[in-house]
Each structure stands twice: as C-alpha cells, then as structure tokens.
Amino acid sequence: KSTYELPEIKGRAMVKMETTNVMQMYTMAECKNQIQYNQAIKDLIGQIIEQNPGDSAPRIPILPEVFTSDMFFRFGAKIMPQIMLGLELQDVTIKGIMQGQSPFLILGESAKGKTNIIGVILNQLIGKGIIHLFDNKEMSLYAYKEKDGVEYVEQEDFNFFADTLVKEGEMRRQGYKNALTNNPRLSMKEYIKGLPQEYVVIDDGDIFIEWAGDYIKKNSNFMREATEVGIMVIIAVQPGKLKGFDELSKWIKSATNGLLLSGQGTLNVFPVASMKEYPAMGDGLLFADGSYVKIRLPKCGE
C-alpha cells in the first residue's frame, strides 16, 4: 500500500526504491528497441500458433475507453443486428435493433443521449431507404435534411406524411394478397423482406403526438398499421412527458423493444429488476421482448 495514488493506467506498478538494490525485468523476446521488440513478439506468437494447431482460445473482451460509432467495424456479433447501437458490456459484441423490432422506443430523461443515439441510427440508414425524420425543438438533426432518402417532416407537412404512410400500408397489404395467389404459403414477414426499406425516425415523441392530435381522430391506428407491414418506427421519448391516454400514446407505451437511457419515473414501460440496474451515463439497457442486456453506447461519428 502507498500514500501515493497511481493514475489508472493499465500495467503501471509502483516500486519502493528505498529497499530495492537490484531489479530484474524479464521480457518474452530480446528488447533492443520498441520496434524490434514488437516484431519479435509477433514472431514468437507465430511460432506458438504453428506448434499448436487447432482452435484458438477466445480473446479477452475489452471495452474501448473511448467509443465512437465509426469503431463498430472493429467488433463482431453473434447475430448482426439490422441497426447497430452499442457493445454488450460482458462479451463486448455488437448489439442493436433486429429485423421486425418495431416500434423501437428510446426512453430517457433530458440530456441523457437520445439525440446522440438517433444520430448513430441515422448514419447507418442514410442511402438504404426512405426516412421520414421528425426533429426535436432545437432542430438538432436539421443537417440530415439534405441527406439521401431523408424526408424532413415539419408540422405543416404532418397530414401529408400520415396520408402517404397510410397509402403505403394499403399498397403493401394489397401486394401481399396478390403475392399469395402465386405462393399461398408466403408469410407477411417473408414478403416484407423483399420490399424497399422505409423508416419513421422521431426524436421527440411528445411533439409528434401533439402534431398527430387531429389526425388520430380520423385514424387512431395509422402508426400501428404501418409497423404491421414492415415500416420501422423508431421513437425517442422523455418519461415525464408521455402522459396521454390517446391510442397513439398507449401504443408507444406498449412497446416491448427499446433502449432505456435513464430512470423511467412513474412510467415503467420496461421491466427493470432493481434501481441498481438503471444505466450510468454513456450506457443503456437494450430491451427485446421484455428481457434486456447492458450495452456501452458510442458517441455519434460521421
């Protein structure tokens, strides 16, 4: 023990020099300089692998100290998600949104990283289909307005957006019925896989519900019906604001797939074992049909 506090740098140790007369350091290879030593270690590892054919032991997973979304390519996944969100804390594999997990609810208090995660998602979706994008009050996502395939929806555009979504849903249902005449065993899930990708990405669910107020009276289930035909809905909400009892609010609160970034207050959309399980800043609980894993979230890169 020491009265001095060491910086938290891996591999650093302290030597009590007052009583140390001789100190030896053993290396795995000759060490004349750093470059030669690194190459000698690689050569040694190559010899060991050559002498011991067979499956290698799994590497010890280590979470990166700084994690940005452009680092995803360094990691693998047991099953690659449709949209990558973060790294599982235990095995350090990629986790995210799987095909068909719609609606996907991102739930977190103010300044807990909802817009950051929306950015991580958008960067992966650009160029892969149509994205109906609903921004927050600060217009933090305005830069995406000119991106490929993005339809930036403002309040005056809402009814046109909703009507377009309903028409797309009707076309998909009719297309499925027509496809059944040629293949009676075709499931809706299989049929959807062959359709163009379409997404509704909402960074402030409270604003979206407010804008949808009049439209809900005409068609209260227009969002639910869209997800049933493969249109993915990703919506971010603050726990303290989702208080409505309209059909749209109730549908959002019934989500079983999502990402929890903070406490839920009295909302309790997602079942969490205890208060200790709630994530620290920079982490999240990723839910799939009621169960969850802890993940480390990236900062949004380019």
C-alpha positions as CSV (number, residue, x, y, z in Angstrom):
1,K,0.0,0.0,0.0
2,S,1.1,3.6,-0.5
3,T,0.1,7.1,0.4
4,Y,0.6,8.0,-3.3
5,E,-2.2,7.4,-5.7
6,L,-1.3,5.9,-9.1
7,P,-3.0,7.0,-12.3
8,E,-5.4,4.3,-13.6
9,I,-3.1,3.2,-16.5
10,K,-3.1,-0.5,-17.3
11,G,0.1,-2.2,-16.5
12,R,1.5,0.5,-14.3
13,A,3.0,-0.5,-10.9
14,M,5.0,1.1,-8.1
15,V,8.4,0.1,-6.8
16,K,9.7,1.0,-3.3
17,M,13.2,2.2,-4.2
18,E,14.5,2.7,-0.7
19,T,14.8,-1.1,-0.1
20,T,15.3,-2.2,-3.7
21,N,19.0,-2.9,-4.6
22,V,18.5,-4.9,-7.8
23,M,15.5,-5.2,-10.0
24,Q,15.2,-7.5,-13.0
25,M,12.8,-7.3,-15.8
26,Y,12.0,-10.4,-17.9
27,T,10.8,-9.9,-21.5
28,M,9.4,-12.5,-23.9
29,A,12.0,-11.5,-26.5
30,E,15.2,-9.5,-26.9
31,C,14.5,-5.8,-26.4
32,K,17.0,-3.5,-28.1
33,N,14.3,-1.1,-29.1
34,Q,10.5,-0.9,-29.2
35,I,10.1,-1.6,-32.9
36,Q,12.3,-4.7,-32.7
37,Y,10.6,-5.9,-29.6
38,N,7.1,-5.7,-31.1
39,Q,8.2,-7.6,-34.2
40,A,10.0,-10.3,-32.0
41,I,6.7,-10.8,-30.0
42,K,4.8,-11.2,-33.3
43,D,7.3,-13.8,-34.5
44,L,7.1,-15.6,-31.1
45,I,3.3,-15.7,-31.3
46,G,3.5,-17.1,-34.9
47,Q,5.8,-19.9,-33.7
48,I,3.4,-20.8,-30.9
49,I,0.5,-20.9,-33.3
50,E,2.5,-23.1,-35.7
51,Q,3.4,-25.6,-33.0
52,N,-0.2,-25.7,-31.6
53,P,-2.7,-26.2,-34.5
54,G,-6.4,-26.1,-33.7
55,D,-8.9,-23.6,-32.5
56,S,-7.6,-20.5,-30.7
57,A,-8.8,-19.6,-27.3
58,P,-11.3,-16.7,-27.4
59,R,-9.7,-13.3,-26.8
60,I,-10.4,-11.5,-23.6
61,P,-13.0,-8.9,-24.4
62,I,-12.1,-5.3,-23.5
63,L,-14.4,-2.3,-23.9
64,P,-12.7,0.7,-25.5
65,E,-12.0,3.6,-23.2
66,V,-13.3,6.0,-26.0
67,F,-16.1,4.5,-28.2
68,T,-17.4,6.2,-31.3
69,S,-19.8,4.8,-33.9
70,D,-17.1,4.6,-36.6
71,M,-15.4,2.0,-34.4
72,F,-18.1,-0.7,-34.9
73,F,-16.1,-2.3,-37.6
74,R,-13.6,-3.5,-35.0
75,F,-16.1,-5.7,-33.3
76,G,-18.2,-8.7,-34.2
77,A,-21.6,-10.0,-33.3
78,K,-23.2,-13.5,-32.6
79,I,-26.1,-12.3,-34.7
80,M,-25.5,-9.0,-36.6
81,P,-28.4,-6.6,-35.9
82,Q,-30.1,-4.6,-38.6
83,I,-29.1,-1.3,-36.8
84,M,-26.1,-1.3,-34.5
85,L,-26.5,0.6,-31.2
86,G,-23.6,-0.4,-28.9
87,L,-21.4,-3.1,-27.3
88,E,-22.6,-5.6,-24.8
89,L,-20.7,-4.9,-21.5
90,Q,-19.8,-8.6,-20.8
91,D,-18.8,-10.1,-24.1
92,V,-18.1,-6.8,-26.0
93,T,-20.1,-7.8,-29.1
94,I,-22.3,-5.6,-31.2
95,K,-25.9,-5.3,-30.1
96,G,-28.8,-3.3,-31.7
97,I,-32.1,-3.3,-33.4
98,M,-33.1,-6.6,-35.0
99,Q,-35.4,-7.0,-38.0
100,G,-39.0,-6.6,-37.1
101,Q,-38.5,-4.9,-33.7
102,S,-40.9,-2.1,-34.4
103,P,-41.9,0.2,-32.7
104,F,-38.5,0.7,-31.1
105,L,-38.7,3.1,-28.1
106,I,-35.7,5.1,-26.9
107,L,-36.6,6.2,-23.4
108,G,-34.6,8.7,-21.4
109,E,-34.6,11.9,-19.5
110,S,-33.4,15.2,-20.9
111,A,-29.7,15.3,-21.8
112,K,-29.2,11.5,-21.4
113,G,-28.2,10.9,-25.0
114,K,-31.4,10.3,-27.0
115,T,-30.4,12.6,-29.9
116,N,-26.9,11.2,-30.0
117,I,-28.3,7.7,-30.5
118,I,-30.8,8.9,-33.1
119,G,-27.7,10.3,-35.0
120,V,-25.9,6.9,-34.7
121,I,-29.1,5.3,-36.2
122,L,-29.5,7.8,-39.0
123,N,-25.9,7.5,-40.1
124,Q,-26.5,3.8,-40.7
125,L,-29.8,4.3,-42.5
126,I,-28.8,7.0,-45.0
127,G,-28.9,5.7,-48.5
128,K,-30.7,2.5,-47.5
129,G,-34.3,3.6,-48.0
130,I,-36.9,6.3,-47.2
131,I,-36.5,8.0,-43.9
132,H,-39.4,10.2,-42.5
133,L,-37.5,12.3,-40.0
134,F,-39.1,14.3,-37.1
135,D,-36.6,16.6,-35.4
136,N,-36.7,18.0,-31.8
137,K,-37.4,21.6,-30.8
138,E,-33.8,22.6,-31.1
139,M,-33.7,21.2,-34.7
140,S,-30.5,19.2,-33.8
141,L,-31.0,17.0,-36.8
142,Y,-31.5,19.7,-39.4
143,A,-28.2,18.8,-41.1
144,Y,-29.8,15.5,-42.2
145,K,-32.5,17.3,-44.3
146,E,-30.5,17.1,-47.5
147,K,-29.2,13.6,-47.0
148,D,-30.1,10.8,-49.5
149,G,-33.6,9.5,-48.9
150,V,-34.5,11.7,-45.9
151,E,-37.9,13.4,-45.8
152,Y,-37.6,16.1,-43.1
153,V,-41.2,16.4,-41.8
154,E,-42.4,19.7,-40.3
155,Q,-45.7,20.5,-38.6
156,E,-47.4,21.8,-41.8
157,D,-46.3,18.6,-43.6
158,F,-47.8,16.2,-41.0
159,N,-51.1,15.3,-42.7
160,F,-49.4,14.7,-46.0
161,F,-46.9,12.4,-44.2
162,A,-49.6,10.5,-42.4
163,D,-51.7,10.1,-45.6
164,T,-48.6,8.9,-47.5
165,L,-47.9,6.4,-44.8
166,V,-51.4,5.0,-44.8
167,K,-51.3,4.7,-48.7
168,E,-48.0,2.9,-48.5
169,G,-49.5,0.5,-45.9
170,E,-52.5,-0.2,-48.2
171,M,-50.2,-0.9,-51.2
172,R,-48.1,-3.3,-49.2
173,R,-51.2,-5.2,-48.0
174,Q,-52.6,-5.4,-51.5
175,G,-49.2,-6.5,-52.8
176,Y,-49.1,-9.3,-50.2
177,K,-52.6,-10.5,-51.2
178,N,-51.5,-10.6,-54.8
179,A,-48.3,-12.5,-53.9
180,L,-50.4,-15.1,-52.1
181,T,-52.1,-16.2,-55.3
182,N,-48.7,-17.4,-56.6
183,N,-47.4,-18.6,-53.3
184,P,-50.1,-19.4,-50.7
185,R,-47.5,-20.3,-48.1
186,L,-45.8,-16.9,-48.2
187,S,-45.8,-15.2,-44.8
188,M,-46.1,-11.4,-44.4
189,K,-42.6,-11.5,-42.7
190,E,-41.0,-13.1,-45.8
191,Y,-42.9,-10.8,-48.2
192,I,-41.7,-7.7,-46.3
193,K,-38.1,-8.7,-46.7
194,G,-38.3,-8.1,-50.5
195,L,-39.8,-4.6,-50.1
196,P,-37.9,-1.3,-50.1
197,Q,-36.9,-0.2,-46.6
198,E,-38.9,2.6,-45.0
199,Y,-38.4,4.2,-41.6
200,V,-40.1,6.7,-39.4
201,V,-37.5,8.3,-37.0
202,I,-38.8,10.6,-34.3
203,D,-36.5,12.5,-31.9
204,D,-39.3,13.9,-29.7
205,G,-42.3,11.7,-29.2
206,D,-44.1,14.4,-27.3
207,I,-44.0,16.8,-30.3
208,F,-45.0,14.0,-32.7
209,I,-48.1,13.1,-30.6
210,E,-49.1,16.8,-30.4
211,W,-48.8,17.2,-34.2
212,A,-50.8,14.0,-34.7
213,G,-53.7,15.1,-32.5
214,D,-56.2,15.9,-35.2
215,Y,-55.1,13.0,-37.4
216,I,-55.7,10.5,-34.6
217,K,-59.4,11.4,-34.6
218,K,-59.5,10.2,-38.3
219,N,-57.3,7.2,-38.0
220,S,-56.1,6.4,-34.5
221,N,-54.1,3.3,-35.6
222,F,-52.2,4.6,-38.6
223,M,-48.8,4.1,-36.9
224,R,-49.6,0.6,-35.6
225,E,-50.8,-0.4,-39.1
226,A,-47.6,0.9,-40.7
227,T,-45.4,-1.3,-38.5
228,E,-47.5,-4.3,-39.3
229,V,-46.4,-4.1,-42.9
230,G,-42.7,-3.7,-42.2
231,I,-42.3,0.1,-41.8
232,M,-39.9,0.5,-38.9
233,V,-40.8,3.2,-36.3
234,I,-38.0,4.5,-34.0
235,I,-39.2,7.0,-31.5
236,A,-37.4,8.8,-28.6
237,V,-39.4,10.0,-25.6
238,Q,-38.9,11.6,-22.2
239,P,-40.5,9.5,-19.4
240,G,-42.1,12.6,-17.8
241,K,-43.9,13.7,-21.0
242,L,-45.6,10.5,-22.2
243,K,-48.8,11.1,-20.2
244,G,-51.5,11.0,-22.8
245,F,-54.3,8.3,-23.0
246,D,-54.9,8.5,-26.7
247,E,-54.4,5.5,-28.9
248,L,-51.1,6.7,-30.2
249,S,-49.7,7.3,-26.7
250,K,-50.9,3.9,-25.4
251,W,-49.4,2.2,-28.5
252,I,-46.0,3.8,-27.8
253,K,-46.1,2.8,-24.1
254,S,-46.9,-0.8,-25.0
255,A,-43.5,-1.2,-26.8
256,T,-41.5,-4.3,-25.7
257,N,-38.4,-3.4,-27.7
258,G,-36.3,-0.4,-27.0
259,L,-33.3,1.3,-25.3
260,L,-33.5,2.7,-21.8
261,L,-31.1,5.5,-21.0
262,S,-32.2,6.6,-17.5
263,G,-34.8,6.0,-14.9
264,Q,-38.4,5.8,-16.0
265,G,-40.1,7.8,-13.3
266,T,-43.7,6.5,-12.9
267,L,-43.9,5.3,-16.5
268,N,-42.4,1.8,-16.1
269,V,-42.6,0.8,-19.8
270,F,-39.7,-1.6,-19.5
271,P,-39.4,-4.1,-16.6
272,V,-36.1,-3.5,-14.7
273,A,-35.0,-5.8,-11.9
274,S,-34.0,-3.0,-9.5
275,M,-33.0,0.6,-9.2
276,K,-29.3,-0.5,-9.3
277,E,-29.8,-1.8,-12.9
278,Y,-30.5,1.6,-14.3
279,P,-27.7,2.6,-16.7
280,A,-24.9,5.1,-16.0
281,M,-24.3,8.0,-18.4
282,G,-22.9,6.5,-21.7
283,D,-24.6,3.1,-21.1
284,G,-28.1,1.8,-21.8
285,L,-30.4,-1.2,-21.3
286,L,-31.3,-2.8,-24.6
287,F,-34.7,-4.5,-24.4
288,A,-36.1,-7.2,-26.6
289,D,-39.5,-8.6,-25.8
290,G,-39.1,-7.8,-22.1
291,S,-35.6,-9.0,-21.4
292,Y,-32.5,-6.8,-21.5
293,V,-28.7,-6.6,-21.7
294,K,-26.4,-3.7,-20.7
295,I,-24.6,-2.0,-23.5
296,R,-22.0,0.7,-23.9
297,L,-23.2,3.4,-26.3
298,P,-21.0,5.2,-28.8
299,K,-20.6,8.9,-29.5
300,C,-22.1,9.7,-32.9
301,G,-19.3,9.8,-35.5
302,E,-19.5,10.9,-39.1
